[in-house]
Amino acid sequence: MSIMGGMNITQRAREAREASRKILSVSAESRSSALNSVRLALINRSEEIFAANKIDMDRSTAEGLAPPMLKRLKFDEIKLNRVCEGIRSLELAEDPMGRVLEQRELDKGLILSRVSGPIGVIGMIFESRPDALIQIATLCLRSGNAVILKGGSEALETNRILTRVIAEAASGEKLPSGGQPDGWIQLAETREEVREMLILNHLIDLLIPRGSNEFVARIMRDSSIPVLGHADGICHVYLDKDADPEKAVPIVLDSKMQYVAVCNAAETLLVHSAAAETLLPLIHDSLTAAGCELRGCDRTQKIIEVKTALPEDWDTEYLDAILSIKIVDTLDEAVAHIHRHGSGHTEAIITENGESAEAFMARVDAADVFHNCSTRFADGFVFGLGAEVGISTSKIHARGPVGVEGLLSYRWQLRGSGQVIRDYNDGLKTFTHKEL
Amino acid sequence: MSIMGGMNITQRAREAREASRKILSVSAESRSSALNSVRLALINRSEEIFAANKIDMDRSTAEGLAPPMLKRLKFDEIKLNRVCEGIRSLELAEDPMGRVLEQRELDKGLILSRVSGPIGVIGMIFESRPDALIQIATLCLRSGNAVILKGGSEALETNRILTRVIAEAASGEKLPSGGQPDGWIQLAETREEVREMLILNHLIDLLIPRGSNEFVARIMRDSSIPVLGHADGICHVYLDKDADPEKAVPIVLDSKMQYVAVCNAAETLLVHSAAAETLLPLIHDSLTAAGCELRGCDRTQKIIEVKTALPEDWDTEYLDAILSIKIVDTLDEAVAHIHRHGSGHTEAIITENGESAEAFMARVDAADVFHNCSTRFADGFVFGLGAEVGISTSKIHARGPVGVEGLLSYRWQLRGSGQVIRDYNDGLKTFTHKEL
C-alpha cells in the first residue's frame, strides 16, 4: 500500500491511472463491501482520527485561523456520523457502472451498446473540511474512479489519517471479494503538487476544484484538463412588473440572507420600473431589518434610501450581507443585465405572469433558471441528486448541481460475428439500425 | 449582416455569443425553415460557389497541392447533392432543443425539469473540405448553436462564399418565421485568429478541431476551452488464442487496409502465442497480397518473414499500409499493451471464447471496444447517430463517435409558487422528491 511514501505526484498519478484500469474488472459487490468496510473502519478508528484532528485544530488555533474556518476544520462525532450515513446510502445505492444506456442493432449479429463506466482518474482539490475528503473518496469508490485528493494544509494530519484508513479498509487484503486495487486513492499535500497536477493531462481526466473564486478561476485558466466547477456565483433575482409582493419579499430575503457565504445566494436584485414604487419599500424594510446593506442605482435611490451602487457592484459576488439593486424597464433589459454581469449559475424571476416567466426561463443562459422560488434551491441534495459532486457553470459534460452522474462516462461496445466494413461500403450488406 | 467586414476575432466571437443568446428564443419551426432556405440557396447559387471553388482549385494546383488534398478541396455537383441530402434530413429531424430530460417534484408546487439546450458558441477548426463547413454549420443551426468556423486556407474563396450564402439564407430578413439572429455564423481565416480563439474562454464554449494529430494535440494542450476530438488513433486488433481464422483474417485485412488514412484503421496486431503459428502465416499472405508492409517483434519474425518492429512502432499511427505485429502470452498482456500504447480510440478482440471477449470488453479503457468485427465500424453514421460531429477520445461530455448530442447541453428549470429554503432548513417543510 503506497499512499504517500516518497513518490512524486506524477508517479502517484500514474499509480492512480493504473488502479483506475484495474477497477474496470472489480465487481459492484466488491465496491459495496469496500464501502461497508470503510464505514466500519472510520467508526472503529475514530479515536485515532480525532487525535490527528486535534493536532490540526491546536496548530491552526495557535496560528490564529478564523473561527468559521476552525469550525470547518473540526472533525468530530457529529460529522463522523453524518459522513457514515452518506456512505451507508452509497453502499445500498445501485452501482452506476455497466448500465446499458442505449442499444442498437446495426445489422443482424452486430449489436452496439453504450455502457456507463467511470471517468478514470479524478483530481479533487478542496477546502479545509475533512468530511469533504471522505464524501469525495467514497463517491469515487462507488463510481469506480481513482482519485487524487488535495485538501487544505490546515487539515494535513486529519487528511493523512483519513486517507490511510480509507485505503486500508477498501484494500483487497482485508476483503474476501477482492476490494479496491492499491493506488486508487492518493493524497497530494502541497501547492507545488497541485501545480504539477494541472499539466498531467494524460494521467488525470477531470479536475474538480472547490474553494475561493480566484483559486477555481486560476485552475480553469491554467489547466487544459477539463474542470468541473464554478468560479463566481453572481446570481440575480428579477422582480417582474407582475410580481406578487407576498412572494417577492420572502424570496428576496431568503435568496440574499438565509446564508450569505454561498454561491447560490443572490447578489443583485433587478426590479421592473412599473413595480418598483410598490416593491422597493417592502424589500428595503425586510432586508434592512435582517441586517442587509443595500446599494442602488440612481432610480432606486429616488424611491428608497440606499447607498450608491458603483459600476463594479454589478460584477461583485459579495458573499456578504450586501445587495445591489437596479431598476429596469423591461424583461429584455433584465435578461441583458444578467447575461452581461451574471456568471451563468442561478437566475430567478418572480412574477404572476406565466408568459413572462416562460420567456425568462427560455431565454436566460444559465445553469439554473427559477420561477417564483429562492435561488438557494440550487443544490444537488435539494434537486434530489443524492451527494453533490459540485456545481458546474460550464456547459460541457455537466451543468448546475452535479451528482454522481458527473463522475461517469461511457464506452461503446460492438459485438459482431465477423463483419467487415468493406461489405457495407460495396453495397453487399446494408445497416438495419434497429433500436433494441 | 456582418460575416467578416473588419471585425477582429474577439469581436466576432462576442457577436456569436450574443447571437447564441438570441437563438434561445428562436422556434424549432424557424430553425427548420432556415435549414430549408439554406439548402435551396446552396442549389440556386451553386454556379457562384463552383466559381469560387475553381479559384481555390486553380491556385492550389499552381502551388502544387498534393492530388488527394485537391480531391478533398474540390466542391462539385456530387458533393453539393450529398450535403443537401444531409440538410434535408436535418430539416425533418426532431428539434433537439427543449426536450425534458428528467422531471421531479421537489415539493408540492415546486417542479424541477432538466431541459436540453444548445451549448452556446462552438469553435470548429477543420481541414480543407468545404463540404465539412456546410455540414457543421447546418448541424449547429439545427442544434441552436452559434459557430465560428475556420477552414483550410486552400479553401478560402469557397469558404467565404459558402458562409455568405448560408448566413444570408438563414437570416431573418428572408424568412417569415424570423430566422437566425445575425452573427450566429462567423468565419475565421488566419492561423493568428485560431491562436486568439484558444484563449476566448468566456466567448467560446467548445472547440472541435479536425486535422493532423499534431494540430489537434496542440489545441488540446494550448487551450483551456473544452475540446471535443482526438489526436492519435492507434487502434489494435487482438487475435485471442480462440480466434476463428475465418473471421480473424478478413477482419485484420479490413481494419488495416480498407482505408489506411483514417483514425479507426488498425496500426498494431496483437496475437496470442498459442494461435500465432496458425494465424500469422494466413495474416501474412492476406496482407502482403493487399500491399501491406508488416513489421514484427522477435517472436513474430520466427514465424513469418517481416521487417523488425522498433520500439517506436508501437506508438506510431502509420496512416499508411503498414502493420506492426506483436505476440503476447495472455489476454492480460494484450490489455496492458493496449493501455500503454493505445490512444483510447477503438480496440478489437477476435475470439470464439465468450468469456475472453467479455473480459476484454469490460477491461479495455477505450471509447470503442469491439468483438469479432472490424475497427473500421467506429463511425457516427455506422453507429446510427446521424451526422458525425467528431470522434472524441476524451471521457468528458462525449466519448467515441459523437452525433448532434455532442452539441447539446441542458439547463435546470425550477417552477415554484413562493418557496424559500428557510422553511426546509427549519423543518417546517420537507422535500417530496417524487419522479414525474
Interface residues (C-beta under 8 A of the other chain):
Chain A: S20 R21 L24 S25 G98 R104 L106 L110 L112 I119 G120 N201 D205 L206 M220 R221 D222 S223 S224 P226 V227 D244 E246 K247 P250 I251 L253 D254 Q258 H339 A357 A359 M361 A362 R363 V364 D365 A366 A367 D368 V369 F370 H371 N372 C373 S374 R376 F377 A378 V382 F383 G384 S394 K395 I396 H397 R399 G400 P401 S409 Y410 R411 W412 Q413 L414 R415 G416 S417 G418 Q419 V420 I421 R422 Y424 N425 F431 H433
Chain B: S20 R21 L24 S25 R104 L106 L110 L112 I119 G120 N201 D205 L206 M220 R221 D222 S223 S224 P226 V227 D244 E246 K247 P250 I251 L253 D254 Q258 H339 A357 A359 M361 A362 R363 V364 D365 A366 A367 D368 V369 F370 H371 N372 C373 S374 R376 F377 A378 V382 F383 G384 S394 K395 I396 H397 R399 G400 P401 S409 Y410 R411 W412 Q413 L414 R415 G416 S417 G418 Q419 V420 I421 R422 Y424 N425 F431 H433
